[in-house]
């Protein structure tokens, strides 16, 4: 089971992801583009090109979780220009469709 705590690292990917690729494809994005091990305990957050869907990828020690949120109307706004981190409260707000142009950019 996935538990978001204050210690959970949440990483947002910069570029829109191809959601047809599923778990293996997003894990490859983590390794190749984000330079992160997808099994490291980080929750990875991806957006689709049209900014209407978000997917999160996480590893809980026994397997991967892939979760999708699709807005009924509108788009996710304020997506960062560079790879960024956020906390669980900010993720909850983002998944509610709120603007988040103040994400903490990482190098």
Phi, psi and omega per residue, in radians:
X1 nan 2.525 3.134
X2 -1.620 2.305 3.066
X3 -2.191 2.173 3.068
X4 -1.600 2.088 3.118
X5 -2.126 3.086 3.097
X6 -1.104 -0.395 -3.127
X7 -1.557 -0.154 -3.131
X8 -1.192 2.225 3.046
X9 -1.501 2.244 3.127
X10 -2.105 2.119 -3.067
X11 -2.058 2.202 3.098
X12 -1.691 2.282 3.098
X13 -1.426 2.454 -3.097
X14 -1.198 -0.955 -2.999
X15 -1.478 2.539 3.049
X16 -1.032 2.506 -3.126
X17 -1.806 2.663 3.032
X18 -1.467 1.872 -3.049
X19 -1.305 -0.097 3.066
X20 -1.242 -0.317 -3.007
X21 -1.391 -0.315 3.065
X22 1.199 -2.772 -3.045
X23 -1.052 -0.884 -3.076
X24 -1.092 -0.712 3.128
X25 -1.170 -0.726 3.122
X26 -1.232 -0.593 3.051
X27 -1.108 -0.643 3.086
X28 -1.150 -0.674 3.070
X29 -1.061 -0.734 3.103
X30 -1.004 -0.828 -3.096
X31 -1.237 -0.858 -2.973
X32 -1.442 -0.720 -3.050
X33 -1.731 -0.671 -3.122
X34 -1.599 -0.186 3.140
X35 1.006 0.717 -3.131
X36 -2.225 2.578 3.030
X37 -1.385 2.092 -3.107
X38 -1.122 -0.221 3.122
X39 -1.723 0.266 -3.017
X40 -1.440 -0.075 -3.126
X41 1.720 -0.092 3.089
X42 -1.342 2.534 2.997
X43 -1.657 2.066 -3.118
X44 -1.711 2.352 -3.097
X45 -2.077 2.246 -3.117
X46 -2.174 2.685 3.079
X47 -2.165 2.647 3.078
X48 -1.515 2.965 -3.050
X49 -1.043 -0.680 -3.102
X50 -1.447 -0.038 3.094
X51 1.061 0.551 3.090
X52 -1.859 -0.194 -3.112
X53 -2.354 2.534 3.034
X54 -2.170 2.439 3.021
X55 -2.137 2.470 3.045
X56 -2.065 2.461 3.125
X57 -2.154 2.270 3.137
X58 -2.537 2.662 3.075
X59 -2.039 2.232 -3.062
X60 -1.822 0.203 -3.130
X61 1.787 -0.424 3.120
X62 -2.090 -0.270 -3.130
X63 3.087 3.064 -3.115
X64 -1.598 2.567 2.967
X65 -1.950 2.342 3.044
X66 -2.201 2.042 -3.103
X67 -2.095 2.505 -3.103
X68 -2.202 2.411 3.000
X69 -2.170 2.135 3.072
X70 -2.051 2.187 3.129
X71 -1.219 2.491 3.079
X72 -1.211 -0.623 3.068
X73 -2.669 2.724 -3.139
X74 1.448 -2.999 -3.102
X75 -2.349 2.753 2.989
X76 -1.275 2.253 -3.090
X77 -1.990 2.800 3.071
X78 1.314 0.411 3.138
X79 -1.126 2.384 -3.047
X80 -1.163 2.693 3.105
X81 -1.456 -0.408 3.127
X82 -2.186 2.791 3.106
X83 -0.941 2.342 -3.008
X84 -2.400 2.821 3.025
X85 -1.994 2.815 3.077
X86 -2.655 2.976 3.080
X87 -1.819 3.075 -3.059
X88 -1.097 -0.632 3.127
X89 -1.151 -0.749 3.105
X90 -1.136 -0.655 3.101
X91 -1.111 -0.778 3.101
X92 -1.004 -0.753 3.131
X93 -1.151 -0.751 3.101
X94 -1.033 -0.791 -3.123
X95 -1.174 -0.287 3.054
X96 -1.464 -0.070 3.107
X97 1.639 0.174 -3.133
X98 -1.356 2.686 3.107
X99 -1.256 2.373 3.123
X100 -2.388 1.302 3.134
X101 -1.585 0.124 -3.062
X102 -1.973 0.439 3.141
X103 -1.047 2.648 3.116
X104 -1.440 1.999 -3.116
X105 -1.309 2.474 3.052
X106 -1.992 2.736 -3.124
X107 -1.565 nan nan
